[in-house]
Amino acid sequence: MTDIVSMPSRKPLLEVKNLITEFPLRTGVFRAVNDISFQIEAGKTLCVVGESGSGKSVTARSILQIVDQPGRIASGQILLNRPGEPSVDLAKLDPRSRAIRAVRGRDIAMIFQEPMSSLSPVHTVGDQITEVLRLHLKMSKAEARQEAISLLRQVEIPDPEKALDRYAFQYSGGMRQRAMIAMALACKPQLLIADEPTTALDVTTQAEILDLIARLQKSNGMAVLFITHDMGVVAQIADDVLVMHHGVVKEYGTADQIFHSPQDAYTRMLIGSVLKLEQKAEIRLARPPLDRTAEPILDIRNLSMQFGEMKALDEVSISLLPGETLGIVGESGSGKTTMGRSIMRLYDPSNGEIRYRRADGSVIDLARSSGAELKAARRELRMVFQDPFGSLNPRMTVAQVIGEPLLVNGIAKGRELDQRVCHLMEQVGLDPAGRERYPHAFSGGQRQRIGIARAVALNPRIIVADEATSALDVSVRFQVLDLLMRLQDELGLAYIFISHDIGVIRYMCDRVGVMYRGRLVEVGEAETVCNTPSHPYTQALISAIPRPDPRDRDRSRRFRYVEPGGSRNGHSAR
């Protein structure tokens, strides 16, 4: 483990020493945080990084004594060293005491991963910010309102005087996160804890939020404890990095040490997983080139989809070749998922054609198909969804989940069905011995494999994968991508791979289509679009991706995309 170097003249703002946080279970005690130590200096950023279940969030919640019941701090110290005041051991304070409540919000503030669940749905954003100001700083109602407007202006929320009186659901995801930051910074805390604050955001919005936190940190001299599983973000913002795995510290050092001379095998694996997605997959490189003269298996022509006044798809035309992986990339609201669901006929398109070439060479228009024709086509087009938990029935065993398409279509039952399920589980790298267990007994990566096994059960010809790896940890992500590519070679599949992650698109796709506000703005070879994009929106998108190298923090490459007519997206160069 790396030596911790601190300036002898000044104590760190926060010192965590041998912290243990436990959750009592029926079977004993689970140590979510097991004897960890670290420190944060004023004005510095410490990134806590690790995969799901590593104990990152429990560590952050322990600092503020907001660990979910029945969890508790079993031992250790959390020393808050305020300048000119005696040190306070937060671990010794009662979670319900006035002493810890005085620290929360005033000295240490926290922003959470999902702003919608952290903001009250029944109070305006302004009411929630003014409440913090009146509680901690004893301001009058009028003073608090003026200060709240000033805070919203600082976090770049347009028209703050009006935005103040709106509710959280009237804000976009990025705006809600900005409002959370405004609330957290209301009392000018010395330490900001940010728990995965950009995970649910688009890459361009993420870059703006990171810029915003860095700017506010600089102007307020604030320390930041930033929790994330995104090594690219860590490389761009961290002074120091703490790597956690199963509740213990694997490595602790400066960002440069962690990225350029990692000592621990787990850290090396994490960084290797990220770097792997910076290039083409080996499976892809080993394949013979696609036959570009082949008739497309799917030909989408002028596809449009209207939801009331909103045009979710606007005259989209693109084709898919047999055996090809076509990436569709874009931000939230760009129409990616609508396109995928229209192809599957989960939505009925308003206009256009979806011409599907069947195995016998006949062509049907999926946009107009119905009855037996659509049912037969649906056996050959399958979907893998983003949320591996939400898309599996929790009351069905894994054997029932995977076997259902075979049973419903009258293809197999009884012993033959069981054999088919065992074979499918082996194909996706799962042990068939677990087939009588329920989805909750599996990890996220394993659940996504179950979803893939269900999708390939009917030997389809096309699979639409909608953000199929975005909910997975980075080390699991490329395992699932490699699995999809291996199945593609074995089963002769064509993929439409919908994602907002350019790394994933670069890793496995042949071609890519870039979507912006319902339109396809660029289509080309994945290599060309990812490395030398031609459309300004794609350039803005690529420029916002955080590079996984702390020695490459050049923000001048970033810029905002300004749509002709004045609508803004992307970034200003800083």
C-alpha positions in Angstrom: 0.0 0.0 0.0 1.2 3.5 -0.8 2.5 5.7 2.0 0.2 8.5 2.9 2.0 11.9 2.8 0.6 14.8 4.7 1.9 18.3 5.5 3.0 18.4 9.1 2.0 22.0 9.6 -1.7 21.5 8.9 -4.1 18.7 9.8 -6.2 17.2 7.0 -9.8 18.4 7.0 -11.1 14.8 7.5 -9.2 11.8 8.9 -10.8 8.4 8.7 -9.0 5.8 10.9 -9.7 2.1 11.0 -13.4 2.5 10.2 -15.6 -0.6 10.5 -19.3 -0.4 9.5 -21.4 -3.5 10.1 -24.8 -4.8 9.2 -26.2 -7.5 11.5 -27.7 -10.4 9.5 -29.6 -13.6 10.6 -26.5 -15.6 9.8 -24.0 -13.3 11.6 -22.5 -9.8 10.9 -21.7 -8.4 7.5 -18.8 -5.9 7.4 -19.6 -3.5 4.6 -16.6 -1.4 5.5 -13.7 -3.3 7.0 -10.9 -1.3 8.8 -10.3 1.4 6.2 -8.2 4.6 6.7 -7.8 7.7 4.5 -7.7 11.5 4.8 -8.8 14.5 2.7 -7.1 17.8 2.7 -8.8 21.1 2.2 -9.3 22.0 -1.5 -8.3 18.5 -2.7 -10.4 15.8 -4.4 -10.3 12.2 -3.2 -12.0 9.7 -5.5 -13.2 6.5 -3.9 -13.5 3.9 -6.7 -14.6 0.3 -6.9 -17.3 -1.9 -8.3 -20.9 -2.4 -7.0 -20.8 -3.8 -3.4 -17.3 -2.5 -2.7 -18.5 -0.4 0.3 -18.0 3.1 -1.4 -21.5 4.5 -0.5 -21.5 2.9 3.0 -18.2 4.7 3.6 -19.7 8.1 2.6 -22.9 7.5 4.6 -20.8 6.6 7.7 -19.1 10.0 7.6 -22.5 11.7 8.0 -24.0 9.0 10.2 -26.7 8.2 7.7 -26.1 4.5 7.3 -29.3 2.6 6.6 -30.7 0.7 9.5 -29.8 -1.7 11.0 -26.2 -0.8 9.9 -23.9 1.0 12.4 -20.4 2.1 12.9 -18.8 -0.6 15.0 -15.4 1.0 15.6 -12.9 3.5 14.2 -12.6 7.3 14.1 -13.9 10.0 11.7 -12.1 13.1 12.7 -13.4 16.5 11.4 -10.6 19.1 11.8 -12.2 22.5 11.4 -9.7 25.4 11.3 -9.3 27.0 14.7 -11.6 24.5 16.4 -11.0 21.3 18.3 -11.3 18.1 16.3 -14.7 16.3 16.4 -15.0 12.5 16.1 -18.1 12.1 14.0 -18.1 8.3 14.7 -18.8 9.0 18.3 -21.9 11.2 17.7 -25.4 9.8 17.9 -26.9 9.6 14.4 -30.0 11.5 15.7 -28.2 14.1 17.9 -28.2 17.8 17.3 -24.4 17.8 17.1 -24.3 15.6 13.9 -27.3 17.5 12.4 -25.3 20.7 12.8 -22.4 19.2 10.8 -24.7 17.9 8.0 -25.2 20.6 5.4 -23.1 23.2 7.2 -19.7 21.6 7.3 -20.2 18.5 5.2 -22.8 18.3 2.4 -23.7 15.4 0.2 -25.2 15.0 -3.3 -26.6 11.6 -4.3 -26.7 9.5 -7.4 -30.4 9.9 -8.2 -31.5 13.5 -7.7 -35.2 12.6 -8.3 -35.3 10.5 -5.2 -33.3 13.0 -3.1 -35.5 16.0 -4.0 -39.0 16.4 -2.5 -41.6 15.9 -5.3 -44.2 18.1 -3.3 -42.1 21.2 -2.6 -40.6 23.6 -5.1 -36.9 23.5 -5.6 -36.7 27.0 -4.2 -38.5 25.9 -1.0 -36.0 23.1 -0.5 -33.0 25.4 -0.9 -34.4 28.2 1.3 -35.2 25.7 4.1 -31.5 24.8 4.3 -30.4 28.4 4.4 -33.0 29.4 7.1 -32.2 26.3 9.2 -28.4 26.6 9.2 -27.7 30.3 8.6 -30.9 31.8 10.3 -31.7 34.0 7.2 -35.1 35.7 6.8 -37.4 34.4 4.1 -36.6 37.3 1.7 -32.8 36.9 2.2 -33.0 33.1 1.8 -34.9 33.6 -1.5 -32.4 36.0 -2.9 -29.5 33.7 -1.9 -31.3 30.7 -3.5 -31.7 32.6 -6.8 -27.9 33.4 -6.6 -27.1 29.8 -6.0 -29.1 28.6 -9.0 -27.4 31.2 -11.1 -24.0 29.9 -9.9 -24.9 26.4 -11.0 -25.9 27.8 -14.4 -29.6 27.1 -14.2 -31.3 29.4 -16.8 -33.8 32.0 -15.6 -33.2 31.2 -11.9 -36.0 33.6 -10.7 -38.6 31.4 -12.5 -36.8 28.1 -12.0 -36.9 28.6 -8.3 -40.7 28.1 -8.2 -40.7 24.9 -10.3 -40.9 21.3 -9.0 -38.1 18.7 -9.4 -40.2 16.8 -12.1 -40.2 19.9 -14.2 -36.4 19.8 -14.4 -34.3 17.6 -16.8 -31.9 15.1 -15.2 -28.9 17.4 -15.5 -30.8 20.4 -14.1 -32.0 18.3 -11.1 -28.4 17.4 -10.4 -27.4 21.1 -10.6 -30.3 21.9 -8.2 -28.9 19.3 -5.8 -25.4 20.9 -6.0 -26.9 24.3 -5.3 -28.6 23.0 -2.2 -25.5 21.2 -1.1 -23.4 24.3 -1.5 -25.9 26.6 0.2 -24.0 26.8 3.5 -20.5 26.8 1.8 -19.5 23.5 3.3 -15.8 22.6 3.8 -16.4 19.1 2.4 -18.7 18.0 -0.4 -19.4 14.3 -0.7 -20.6 13.4 -4.2 -22.0 9.8 -4.4 -22.0 8.7 -8.1 -23.4 12.2 -9.1 -23.0 11.8 -12.8 -23.7 8.0 -13.3 -27.3 8.6 -14.6 -26.3 11.5 -16.9 -25.2 11.8 -20.5 -21.6 12.2 -21.2 -21.9 15.9 -22.2 -24.0 16.7 -19.2 -21.6 14.8 -17.0 -18.7 16.9 -18.3 -20.5 20.1 -17.5 -21.4 18.9 -13.9 -17.7 17.9 -13.3 -16.6 21.3 -14.6 -19.1 23.0 -12.4 -18.0 21.1 -9.2 -14.3 21.9 -10.1 -15.1 25.6 -10.5 -17.1 25.9 -7.3 -14.4 23.9 -5.5 -11.8 26.3 -6.6 -13.8 29.4 -5.7 -14.9 28.1 -2.2 -11.7 26.2 -1.3 -13.8 23.1 -0.7 -12.6 19.5 -0.4 -14.4 16.9 -2.4 -14.9 13.2 -1.7 -16.1 11.8 -5.1 -17.5 8.3 -5.3 -17.6 6.7 -8.7 -16.9 3.4 -10.6 -15.9 5.4 -13.8 -12.1 5.4 -14.1 -12.2 8.0 -16.8 -13.9 10.5 -14.4 -11.3 9.6 -11.7 -8.4 10.3 -14.1 -9.8 13.7 -14.9 -10.7 15.1 -11.4 -8.8 13.2 -8.7 -5.8 14.4 -6.7 -5.8 11.1 -4.7 -7.5 7.8 -5.3 -8.8 5.1 -2.8 -9.5 1.8 -4.5 -12.0 -0.4 -2.6 -13.1 -4.0 -3.1 -15.5 -6.0 -0.8 -15.2 -3.4 2.0 -11.4 -3.2 2.2 -8.8 -0.8 0.8 -6.9 -2.4 -2.1 -4.8 0.7 -2.9 -4.4 4.3 -1.9 -2.2 6.9 -3.6 -2.1 9.9 -6.0 -4.0 9.7 -9.3 -0.7 9.4 -11.2 0.5 6.5 -9.0 -2.8 4.6 -9.3 -3.0 4.9 -13.1 0.7 4.7 -14.1 2.2 2.3 -11.5 -0.7 0.4 -9.8 0.6 -2.0 -7.2 -2.5 -4.1 -6.6 -3.8 -6.8 -9.0 -7.4 -5.6 -8.5 -6.4 -2.0 -9.4 -4.6 -3.2 -12.5 -7.6 -5.2 -13.5 -9.9 -2.1 -13.2 -7.6 0.1 -15.2 -7.1 -2.7 -17.8 -10.8 -3.1 -18.2 -11.2 0.6 -19.0 -8.2 0.7 -21.4 -9.6 -2.4 -23.2 -12.7 -0.4 -24.2 -10.4 2.2 -25.7 -9.8 -0.1 -28.7 -11.4 -2.6 -31.0 -12.2 -6.1 -29.5 -9.8 -8.9 -30.4 -12.8 -11.0 -31.5 -13.8 -8.3 -34.0 -10.3 -7.9 -35.4 -10.0 -11.6 -36.0 -13.1 -11.7 -38.2 -13.1 -11.6 -42.0 -14.5 -8.3 -43.4 -18.3 -8.0 -43.9 -19.7 -8.6 -47.4 -20.8 -5.0 -48.1 -22.6 -6.2 -51.4 -25.0 -8.4 -49.5 -28.7 -7.6 -49.4 -29.6 -5.9 -46.0 -31.4 -8.1 -43.5 -33.1 -5.0 -42.2 -33.8 -1.8 -44.2 -35.3 1.1 -42.3 -36.7 3.9 -44.6 -38.0 7.3 -43.4 -39.1 5.9 -40.0 -41.0 8.5 -38.0 -42.6 8.3 -34.5 -44.8 11.0 -33.0 -45.7 11.2 -29.3 -48.3 14.0 -29.2 -46.5 17.2 -30.3 -43.0 15.6 -29.9 -41.2 14.0 -32.9 -39.3 11.1 -31.2 -38.1 9.8 -34.6 -37.7 12.1 -37.6 -37.4 10.4 -41.1 -34.7 7.9 -39.9 -33.2 5.7 -42.7 -30.5 3.1 -42.0 -29.8 -0.5 -43.0 -28.4 -3.6 -41.2 -26.3 -6.3 -43.1 -26.4 -10.0 -42.2 -23.8 -10.6 -39.4 -23.2 -6.9 -38.8 -23.2 -5.0 -35.5 -24.7 -1.6 -36.0 -24.2 0.8 -33.1 -26.8 3.5 -32.4 -25.4 6.2 -30.2 -26.8 9.4 -28.7 -27.9 11.1 -25.5 -31.1 10.7 -23.5 -34.1 11.8 -25.5 -32.2 11.4 -28.9 -34.7 8.6 -30.0 -32.4 5.6 -29.7 -34.7 3.5 -27.5 -37.8 4.6 -29.5 -36.0 3.4 -32.7 -35.2 0.0 -31.1 -38.8 -0.4 -29.8 -40.3 0.6 -33.1 -38.2 -2.1 -34.9 -39.5 -4.7 -32.4 -43.0 -3.3 -32.9 -43.4 -2.5 -29.2 -44.3 0.9 -30.6 -46.4 1.4 -33.8 -44.4 3.9 -36.0 -46.3 6.9 -37.3 -44.7 6.7 -40.8 -42.0 4.9 -42.7 -41.0 1.3 -43.5 -39.1 -1.4 -41.6 -38.3 -3.9 -44.4 -37.1 -7.3 -42.9 -35.7 -9.9 -45.2 -36.6 -13.4 -44.0 -34.4 -16.5 -44.3 -36.2 -17.6 -47.5 -35.5 -14.2 -49.2 -39.0 -12.8 -48.9 -39.3 -9.2 -47.5 -42.0 -8.0 -45.1 -42.7 -4.5 -43.7 -42.6 -4.9 -39.9 -44.1 -1.4 -39.6 -47.3 -2.7 -41.2 -47.3 -6.4 -40.2 -49.8 -7.9 -37.8 -51.2 -11.2 -36.6 -49.4 -14.4 -37.5 -46.9 -12.6 -39.8 -45.8 -10.3 -36.9 -45.7 -13.2 -34.4 -43.5 -15.3 -36.8 -41.1 -12.3 -37.3 -40.9 -11.7 -33.5 -39.3 -15.1 -33.1 -36.5 -14.0 -35.4 -36.1 -10.5 -33.8 -35.4 -10.5 -30.1 -34.4 -7.8 -27.5 -32.0 -7.5 -24.6 -33.0 -4.7 -22.2 -31.0 -2.2 -20.2 -32.1 -3.3 -16.7 -31.3 -6.9 -16.1 -33.4 -7.0 -13.0 -36.5 -5.1 -14.2 -36.8 -7.3 -17.4 -36.8 -10.6 -15.5 -39.9 -11.9 -13.7 -38.9 -12.1 -10.0 -41.5 -14.9 -9.4 -40.1 -17.2 -12.1 -37.1 -19.4 -11.7 -34.2 -18.9 -14.2 -35.2 -22.1 -15.9 -38.7 -20.7 -16.4 -37.4 -17.3 -17.6 -35.1 -18.8 -20.2 -37.5 -21.6 -21.2 -40.6 -19.4 -21.6 -40.1 -18.5 -25.3 -39.6 -22.1 -26.2 -42.7 -23.2 -24.2 -44.9 -20.4 -25.5 -44.0 -21.1 -29.1 -44.5 -24.8 -28.7 -40.9 -25.7 -29.5 -40.0 -27.7 -26.5 -41.5 -29.0 -23.2 -40.7 -31.4 -20.4 -37.3 -33.1 -20.5 -36.3 -31.6 -23.9 -37.1 -28.1 -22.5 -34.9 -28.7 -19.5 -32.0 -29.9 -21.7 -32.4 -26.8 -24.0 -32.3 -24.5 -20.9 -29.2 -26.2 -19.6 -27.5 -25.8 -23.0 -28.5 -22.1 -23.2 -27.1 -21.4 -19.8 -23.8 -23.1 -20.7 -23.7 -21.0 -23.9 -23.9 -17.8 -21.9 -21.4 -19.0 -19.3 -23.8 -19.8 -16.4 -23.8 -23.0 -14.4 -27.0 -25.0 -15.2 -27.1 -26.3 -11.6 -28.5 -22.9 -10.6 -31.5 -23.0 -12.9 -34.0 -23.5 -10.1 -32.9 -20.3 -8.3 -34.7 -17.0 -8.8 -33.2 -13.9 -10.5 -32.6 -12.0 -7.2 -30.0 -14.7 -6.3 -27.8 -13.7 -9.2 -25.4 -10.7 -9.7 -26.2 -7.9 -12.2 -23.8 -9.4 -14.8 -25.3 -12.9 -14.3 -28.8 -11.5 -14.7 -27.8 -9.9 -18.0 -26.5 -13.3 -19.1 -29.9 -14.8 -18.2 -31.6 -12.1 -20.4 -29.2 -12.9 -23.3 -29.9 -16.7 -22.9 -33.7 -15.9 -23.1 -33.1 -13.7 -26.2 -31.1 -16.4 -28.1 -33.5 -19.2 -27.1 -35.4 -19.1 -30.4 -32.3 -18.9 -32.6 -33.1 -15.4 -33.8 -31.5 -13.6 -36.7 -31.4 -10.1 -35.2 -31.0 -9.0 -31.6 -31.7 -5.4 -30.6 -29.6 -4.7 -27.4 -30.9 -1.5 -25.7 -28.1 -0.2 -23.3 -27.4 -3.9 -22.5 -24.2 -3.2 -20.5 -24.8 0.3 -19.1 -25.9 -1.0 -15.7 -22.9 -3.3 -15.3 -19.5 -2.7 -13.7 -16.7 -2.1 -16.1 -15.0 -5.5 -15.5 -18.3 -7.3 -16.1 -19.1 -5.1 -19.1 -16.5 -6.3 -21.5 -17.2 -9.9 -20.5 -20.8 -9.5 -21.6 -19.7 -7.7 -24.8 -17.3 -10.6 -25.6 -20.1 -13.1 -24.9 -22.4 -11.2 -27.3 -19.7 -11.3 -30.0 -18.9 -15.0 -29.5 -22.6 -15.8 -29.8 -22.8 -13.7 -32.9 -20.1 -15.9 -34.5 -21.7 -19.1 -33.3 -25.3 -18.3 -34.2 -24.8 -15.9 -37.2 -26.6 -13.0 -35.5 -26.9 -9.4 -36.6 -27.0 -6.8 -33.8 -28.5 -3.4 -33.4 -26.6 -2.1 -30.3 -28.0 1.0 -28.7 -25.7 2.8 -26.3 -24.6 6.2 -25.0 -21.1 4.8 -24.3 -18.8 5.5 -27.2 -16.2 3.1 -25.7 -18.7 0.2 -26.0 -19.6 1.2 -29.6 -15.9 1.4 -30.6 -15.2 -2.0 -29.0 -17.7 -4.1 -30.8 -19.5 -2.3 -33.6 -18.8 -2.4 -37.4 -20.8 0.8 -38.2 -22.4 3.4 -36.0 -25.3 5.8 -36.5 -25.3 9.0 -34.3 -28.7 10.3 -33.2 -29.7 13.8 -32.1 -33.2 14.9 -31.3 -34.9 12.1 -33.3 -32.6 12.5 -36.4 -29.6 10.5 -37.6 -26.9 13.1 -38.0 -24.0 10.8 -38.9 -23.6 7.2 -40.1 -20.2 5.6 -40.9 -17.6 3.0 -40.0 -17.3 2.8 -36.2 -13.5 3.5 -36.4 -14.1 6.7 -38.5 -17.0 8.1 -36.5 -15.2 7.5 -33.1 -11.8 8.9 -34.2 -12.6 11.5 -36.9 -16.3 12.5 -36.6 -17.6 14.8 -39.3 -20.8 16.2 -37.7 -20.3 18.9 -35.0 -22.7 17.2 -32.6 -20.6 13.9 -32.8 -17.5 16.0 -32.3 -19.0 17.5 -29.2 -20.0 14.1 -27.9 -16.5 12.6 -28.5 -14.8 15.7 -27.0 -16.8 15.2 -23.7 -15.6 11.6 -23.0 -13.3 11.6 -20.0 -9.9 10.2 -21.0 -8.6 7.4 -18.6 -5.3 9.1 -18.0 -4.6 11.8 -15.3 -1.7 13.2 -17.5 -4.3 14.1 -20.2 -6.6 16.7 -18.7 -6.7 19.0 -21.6 -10.2 20.6 -21.4 -9.6 23.0 -24.3 -10.6 20.2 -26.7 -14.2 20.3 -25.4 -16.8 22.5 -26.9 -20.6 22.9 -27.0 -22.7 21.9 -30.0 -24.9 24.9 -31.0 -27.6 23.7 -33.2 -28.4 26.0 -36.2 -31.1 28.2 -34.7 -29.4 28.6 -31.4 -30.2 25.5 -29.3 -27.1 24.5 -27.3 -25.6 21.2 -26.5 -22.1 19.8 -25.6 -19.5 22.1 -24.0 -17.7 25.3 -24.1 -13.9 25.0 -24.2 -12.4 25.8 -20.8 
